[in-house]
Amino acid sequence: MDINIKTKYKSGDTVWITCLNNNDQEHFPMAVKIIKIDLQIWSNVTSEVQYFVDGVNLYYKENNLFANAEDAQEECYKLNHRL
């Protein structure tokens, strides 16, 4: 059985994440490049997609990645103002 998997982003894409500045406890947007995508599949159902980005030792789920700086900045604003 063939499985056709589509992800929102692909390896090599530049996306935006939110980062926390520990000095002032403010979130800020940062552009990063996706270097690896890990898919967890059970019983032919994609259960989790993890994106690894250059320079960060964490993985991100799609809802924590942003296609542009404006969307990432909006999320930072929400995090900084606890909206």
Backbone bond lengths (Angstrom), bond angles and torsions (degrees), N, CA, C in turn:
res aa  C-N    CA-C-N  psi(-1)  N-CA   C-N-CA  omega(-1)  CA-C   N-CA-C  phi
1 M - - - 1.444 - - 1.521 108.98 -
2 D 1.321 116.69 129.56 1.456 121.81 176.73 1.521 109.99 -87.48
3 I 1.311 114.67 140.61 1.456 120.70 176.12 1.517 107.35 -116.03
4 N 1.317 116.68 126.93 1.458 121.94 177.33 1.527 107.75 -102.03
5 I 1.320 116.38 112.55 1.460 121.48 -177.23 1.516 109.41 -111.13
6 K 1.322 115.05 127.45 1.464 120.86 176.62 1.518 107.77 -119.11
7 T 1.313 115.49 130.72 1.457 120.98 176.53 1.528 108.37 -110.29
8 K 1.296 115.95 157.45 1.461 120.85 -179.74 1.524 111.01 -66.54
9 Y 1.341 116.49 -37.30 1.461 122.24 -179.61 1.519 108.80 -123.20
10 K 1.333 115.84 163.21 1.465 120.15 177.49 1.521 109.93 -126.10
11 S 1.309 116.21 163.77 1.454 121.35 178.27 1.527 109.01 -59.85
12 G 1.325 115.95 133.68 1.459 121.60 -177.55 1.515 113.47 98.95
13 D 1.331 117.69 -16.60 1.465 120.77 178.10 1.526 110.60 -67.87
14 T 1.312 115.80 145.61 1.457 121.43 170.70 1.523 106.99 -96.03
15 V 1.324 115.65 128.10 1.458 122.98 179.24 1.520 108.31 -131.08
16 W 1.314 116.30 174.96 1.455 121.86 -179.97 1.515 109.85 -117.03
17 I 1.332 116.14 141.34 1.454 122.50 175.62 1.531 108.47 -125.30
18 T 1.320 115.70 166.20 1.461 120.12 173.24 1.519 107.84 -100.33
19 C 1.308 115.89 136.06 1.468 122.23 179.42 1.524 108.61 -122.52
20 L 1.322 115.60 153.72 1.456 120.73 178.62 1.516 109.77 -108.26
21 N 1.330 116.08 124.12 1.449 121.68 173.49 1.526 106.69 -83.04
22 N 1.312 117.39 111.13 1.465 121.49 -175.53 1.525 113.24 -65.71
23 N 1.337 117.47 -25.34 1.469 119.74 -179.19 1.519 112.35 -67.28
24 D 1.325 116.63 -47.10 1.468 118.93 -177.53 1.528 113.48 -111.73
25 Q 1.332 116.97 3.45 1.467 123.09 178.47 1.530 112.75 58.59
26 E 1.320 116.27 33.75 1.460 121.93 177.96 1.527 109.47 -109.62
27 H 1.324 116.30 140.45 1.462 121.64 175.02 1.523 109.28 -86.19
28 F 1.329 115.72 146.88 1.458 121.33 177.90 1.526 108.65 -143.29
29 P 1.337 118.21 152.59 1.471 120.76 179.52 1.525 111.36 -81.53
30 M 1.330 115.74 147.80 1.462 120.42 177.94 1.533 109.14 -143.43
31 A 1.315 115.92 132.62 1.464 121.56 176.89 1.525 109.32 -80.29
32 V 1.337 116.25 135.62 1.458 122.31 178.80 1.528 109.28 -140.70
33 K 1.306 116.28 160.73 1.460 121.43 178.74 1.531 109.69 -108.23
34 I 1.318 116.36 132.69 1.467 120.96 176.52 1.521 108.75 -72.41
35 I 1.327 116.04 126.68 1.463 120.18 -179.04 1.525 112.72 -111.66
36 K 1.339 116.91 -16.09 1.466 119.59 -177.50 1.517 108.63 -159.57
37 I 1.338 115.94 144.29 1.456 121.89 175.23 1.520 107.59 -125.95
38 D 1.320 115.47 129.15 1.468 121.36 -179.82 1.525 108.22 -115.07
39 L 1.316 117.01 125.01 1.461 122.17 179.58 1.521 109.34 -109.48
40 Q 1.310 115.70 133.67 1.458 121.78 174.54 1.526 106.51 -107.49
41 I 1.331 117.47 118.58 1.460 121.62 -176.03 1.523 109.11 -126.93
42 W 1.321 115.27 128.36 1.461 121.63 175.14 1.516 108.45 -128.10
43 S 1.299 116.49 131.03 1.478 122.40 177.17 1.525 112.10 50.93
44 N 1.315 116.57 45.84 1.468 123.87 177.42 1.526 114.03 63.00
45 V 1.326 116.68 20.92 1.468 121.01 177.66 1.528 107.56 -121.65
46 T 1.316 116.50 127.43 1.455 120.14 176.39 1.519 108.19 -73.73
47 S 1.318 116.18 117.89 1.451 118.97 -176.47 1.522 112.40 -101.53
48 E 1.331 116.64 -25.33 1.456 118.07 -179.69 1.521 110.00 -158.55
49 V 1.332 114.85 138.55 1.461 122.08 174.15 1.511 106.68 -118.81
50 Q 1.331 115.85 125.04 1.459 120.84 179.59 1.528 108.39 -117.18
51 Y 1.333 115.41 130.55 1.461 121.91 179.46 1.520 108.59 -108.50
52 F 1.316 116.09 128.99 1.463 122.25 175.62 1.523 107.57 -105.57
53 V 1.332 115.60 136.32 1.464 119.77 -175.64 1.524 110.02 -120.00
54 D 1.321 114.78 154.29 1.452 122.39 -178.45 1.530 110.69 -64.11
55 G 1.330 116.59 130.54 1.449 121.84 173.77 1.516 115.87 85.82
56 V 1.330 117.64 -0.30 1.462 121.01 -179.68 1.523 108.32 -127.34
57 N 1.319 117.17 131.18 1.464 121.12 -176.94 1.525 112.69 -91.52
58 L 1.322 115.97 36.68 1.453 122.03 177.96 1.519 108.57 -130.67
59 Y 1.326 116.05 165.09 1.457 118.84 169.89 1.522 108.24 -110.04
60 Y 1.305 115.07 157.74 1.460 121.47 -177.93 1.517 109.52 -125.06
61 K 1.314 116.59 145.63 1.456 122.12 171.17 1.523 107.12 -91.96
62 E 1.347 116.35 162.86 1.459 120.31 -175.34 1.521 113.46 -55.92
63 N 1.325 117.47 -35.03 1.462 119.50 -177.08 1.530 112.59 -73.00
64 N 1.339 117.52 -6.65 1.464 121.36 176.73 1.527 112.62 -106.05
65 L 1.322 116.11 6.59 1.470 121.84 177.17 1.522 108.36 -114.27
66 F 1.318 115.55 146.58 1.457 120.86 -177.43 1.520 109.30 -128.66
67 A 1.316 115.96 141.61 1.460 121.60 -176.61 1.518 112.98 -75.52
68 N 1.343 117.25 -20.60 1.466 119.22 -177.71 1.526 110.41 -147.01
69 A 1.324 114.78 165.13 1.469 121.64 -176.73 1.522 111.83 -65.36
70 E 1.317 117.07 -34.87 1.463 120.49 -177.89 1.524 111.76 -63.41
71 D 1.328 116.68 -44.97 1.466 120.42 179.10 1.530 111.16 -65.82
72 A 1.322 116.27 -39.21 1.472 119.94 177.84 1.525 110.27 -66.35
73 Q 1.337 117.25 -39.66 1.461 120.69 178.74 1.528 110.84 -64.78
74 E 1.309 116.91 -38.73 1.469 121.02 177.86 1.532 110.60 -62.15
75 E 1.328 116.46 -42.09 1.468 120.09 177.18 1.530 110.49 -65.28
76 C 1.327 117.80 -39.78 1.464 121.21 177.03 1.523 110.37 -60.67
77 Y 1.314 116.58 -42.30 1.459 120.75 178.61 1.533 110.00 -59.14
78 K 1.334 116.87 -45.77 1.467 121.37 178.89 1.534 110.52 -61.24
79 L 1.313 116.62 -44.51 1.473 120.07 -179.57 1.526 111.04 -65.85
80 N 1.322 116.39 -40.74 1.470 120.27 -178.38 1.533 112.77 -70.18
81 H 1.318 115.28 -28.11 1.466 119.38 -177.88 1.528 111.47 -108.56
82 R 1.315 116.37 7.16 1.467 123.55 176.90 1.520 112.07 50.18
83 L 1.348 115.47 47.63 1.460 120.66 178.98 1.504 110.96 -84.09
